[in-house]
Amino acid sequence: MTNNLGKTLKGRRRLKDLTLTQVSSAAGISVSHLGRIERGERFPSGHILRKLAEPLGFSEIELFRIAGLIEEEKVGEDNRIIKFKIEMMKEITDTLFRLLEKVDNL
């Protein structure tokens, strides 16, 4: 299994002159897991993508779009609708992240 997401993440990491260890430490995931994601051997969950966004300099929404978890806005769509969708997606991802943290702490 291969995917372009891993290449994108690896490219951004290298562009920022960061090592696997630095990014994995900042994101709170193992070096081996990040390596498998970058090689396209694993596809990260939304929870992991969220953890990777900041250290790699992506917004969460941007990274979710790159991963194909959020559709691109349609051309010509009203900007108010786009802003509303982004705000709602942020609220939904925040809620999901909090729920995942609670599950992890069970």
C-alpha positions in Angstrom: 0.0 0.0 0.0 1.4 3.4 -0.9 -0.1 6.9 -0.6 0.9 10.4 -1.5 0.2 11.7 2.0 3.4 10.1 3.4 5.5 11.8 0.6 3.8 15.1 1.4 4.5 14.8 5.1 8.1 13.7 4.5 8.6 16.6 2.1 7.3 19.1 4.6 9.5 17.6 7.4 12.6 17.9 5.2 11.6 21.4 4.1 11.5 22.5 7.7 14.8 20.7 8.3 13.4 18.4 11.0 14.3 14.9 11.8 11.9 12.0 12.3 12.8 12.1 16.0 12.0 15.8 16.3 8.6 15.5 14.6 7.6 12.3 16.4 8.6 13.9 19.8 6.7 17.1 19.1 3.6 15.1 17.9 3.8 12.5 20.7 4.0 9.5 18.4 6.7 6.9 17.9 9.5 7.4 15.4 8.7 4.0 13.8 5.0 4.9 13.4 5.9 8.2 11.7 8.4 6.4 9.5 5.8 3.9 8.3 3.4 6.8 7.6 6.0 8.6 5.5 6.8 5.4 3.6 3.1 5.0 2.8 2.9 1.7 4.8 0.3 3.2 7.2 -2.4 5.8 6.8 -2.7 7.9 9.9 -6.0 8.3 11.8 -7.5 11.8 12.1 -6.2 11.8 15.7 -2.6 11.3 14.5 -3.0 13.8 11.6 -4.1 16.4 14.2 -0.9 15.7 16.2 1.3 16.1 13.1 -0.3 19.3 11.9 1.5 21.8 14.1 5.0 20.4 14.1 4.9 20.2 10.3 3.4 23.7 9.9 0.0 22.6 8.5 -3.4 23.8 9.8 -5.5 20.8 10.9 -8.0 21.5 8.1 -5.3 21.7 5.5 -3.8 18.4 6.5 -7.2 16.7 6.6 -7.8 18.0 3.1 -4.4 16.7 1.9 -5.3 13.3 3.5 -8.6 13.3 1.6 -10.7 13.3 4.8 -12.3 16.7 3.9 -13.5 17.5 0.4 -12.2 20.6 -1.3 -14.7 23.4 -1.6 -16.6 23.6 -4.8 -15.5 26.3 -7.3 -17.9 29.3 -7.1 -19.3 28.4 -3.7 -20.3 31.3 -1.6 -17.4 32.4 0.7 -19.8 32.6 3.7 -20.7 28.9 3.2 -17.0 28.0 2.9 -16.2 29.9 6.2 -19.1 28.3 7.9 -17.9 24.8 6.8 -14.4 25.5 8.0 -15.7 26.7 11.4 -17.9 23.7 11.8 -15.2 21.3 10.7 -12.9 22.8 13.3 -15.5 22.4 16.0 -16.2 18.8 14.9 -12.5 17.9 14.9 -12.0 19.6 18.3 -14.9 17.5 19.7 -13.6 14.3 18.2 -10.1 15.0 19.5 -11.5 15.5 23.0 -13.5 12.3 22.8 -10.4 10.4 21.5 -8.4 11.7 24.4 -11.1 10.5 26.8 -11.1 7.0 25.2 -7.3 6.9 25.4 -7.5 7.6 29.1 -10.0 4.8 29.9 
